[in-house]
Amino acid sequence: MNKTNIQNQNRNKNHHLIVVSIAIVVALALIASPIVAMDDAFATKK
């Protein structure tokens, strides 16, 4: 394997890490938003 192949592989790994981290953040936001909305609903009732 020559140097350019190794550089391309590293770039692909870094790209996948970025995509995965963004996906995790989006998933956490989607999970957290209904919980926060429920807390607000309970807070307004009291």
C-alpha positions as CSV (number, residue, x, y, z in Angstrom):
1,M,0.0,0.0,0.0
2,N,1.3,3.4,-0.8
3,K,1.1,6.6,1.2
4,T,-2.0,8.1,-0.6
5,N,-4.1,5.0,0.1
6,I,-3.3,5.2,3.8
7,Q,-4.1,8.9,3.9
8,N,-7.4,8.3,2.1
9,Q,-8.3,5.6,4.6
10,N,-7.5,7.9,7.5
11,R,-9.6,10.6,6.0
12,N,-12.5,8.2,5.6
13,K,-12.3,7.1,9.2
14,N,-12.3,10.7,10.4
15,H,-15.3,11.4,8.2
16,H,-17.2,8.5,9.6
17,L,-16.4,9.6,13.1
18,I,-17.8,13.0,12.4
19,V,-21.0,11.5,10.8
20,V,-21.5,9.1,13.7
21,S,-21.0,11.8,16.3
22,I,-23.5,14.1,14.6
23,A,-26.0,11.2,14.4
24,I,-25.5,10.6,18.2
25,V,-26.1,14.3,19.0
26,V,-29.2,14.4,16.8
27,A,-30.5,11.2,18.4
28,L,-29.9,12.6,21.9
29,A,-31.7,15.8,21.0
30,L,-34.7,13.8,19.7
31,I,-34.8,11.7,22.9
32,A,-34.3,14.6,25.2
33,S,-36.8,17.0,23.7
34,P,-40.0,15.0,24.7
35,I,-38.6,14.6,28.2
36,V,-38.1,18.3,28.6
37,A,-41.6,18.9,27.2
38,M,-43.0,16.5,29.7
39,D,-41.2,18.3,32.5
40,D,-42.6,21.6,31.3
41,A,-46.1,20.1,31.2
42,F,-45.8,18.9,34.8
43,A,-44.3,22.2,35.9
44,T,-47.3,24.2,34.5
45,K,-49.8,21.9,36.2
46,K,-48.3,22.5,39.6
